[in-house]
Amino acid sequence: MNRPALFALFVLALLTTGCDRSPEPVPEQVRPVRTTVATRADRSKLWTFAGTAEDALATKLSFRVGGKIVAFPGNQIGRKFAKGQVIARLDPSDYELQYRQARANMEQVRANFVRAKADMKRNSQLFDSRVISRGELDQVEADFKSFEAQLNASAKQLEIASKQLSYTTLEAPFDGWIGEVEADVHQNVSAGQAIATYNAGRQMKMYIAVPDTLIAQVHEGDAVTVVFDALPGRVLTGKVMEVSVESGMGSTYPVKVYLDNDDQAIRAGMSGHVAFTGLGSTGTAFTLPPAAVVSETDGTRAVWVVNTETSTVTHRTVTVGQLTPAGLEILDGLKEGEVVVIRGVHSLEEGRKVRLVDNGTEVRK
């Protein structure tokens, strides 16, 4: 056989051998994806309102009578007093004179009353003995009742004079300190005229303005947190004590908040913020990065959920809510603990095998 024929037979053998071999299967491509675990988060919003601290027990001190101030231990701002200590005194001379006159008058009336009482007793005996007439006894009885009424009136006058004398001394109504001084020694003041502001400091109050869209959710007794610019790092607790039913400025309603100040760290005039948690709350929802949600042609939204047992993905239609700083709210379509793809969603199809990647590193089981 010549050489060309041998070459042809060799080529034919090679072709026959190649046709008998089956093609090797192409391995399934596994997509790397980044995922997150679906966890419900509170959708409550934190609402804060500015306010200024005031002493809940701050009171304007004044005398109940007028006169000249002759002693004023409380004319120093910040000076502390215990309950019952003297803060100021008026000149008591005029009130002492009125007291002595009222006392002398009562003693005189008392003497007349005693004599009239004795006359009443004696004339009653004479009437029983038919020595005097009924008219004479009635006259004596009328005189007795008149002196009895005068005695009662004079006793009241003496009591009033005694109280007015005591009103010349102004005492601390509770433990506290002087916050403001509005008078001075030797100054003539009238009854009810404020001479100082007295603070207890144990409890503070703040007035805040809550919008009409939220006021229905604020109730007496609600707990709040309060922070002050002057007390960095401290978060204090307070309680809503009063909620106005009438609007103040604009469409806001005044709300009074009380907070304890046992350590007296809070001072009147400090500016701060009162925080409410839960106003406008609508329950809980899942939040995902917006890139994890696929927009479908029919207007629906969907995500890819990973089956952790088979490492495959499933297309899942979901209901979305608002876009928040934490991500896009998923209101329906997910379950707690499900693994959701957040990167690589546009290169997936139903049943595609995936491998989980965390920060560029493959997560191995």
Helices and strands as residue ranges (DSSP letters): H 3-20, E 31-37, E 40-42, E 45-55, E 59-62, E 67-71, E 80-81, E 86-90, H 93-128, H 134-166, E 169-171, E 176-181, E 188-189, E 194-199, E 203-211, G 215-217, E 223-228, E 236-243, E 252-260, E 271-279, E 284-288, G 290-292, E 294-295, E 301-307, E 312-324, E 327-332, E 339-343, G 345-347, E 354-358, E 361-362
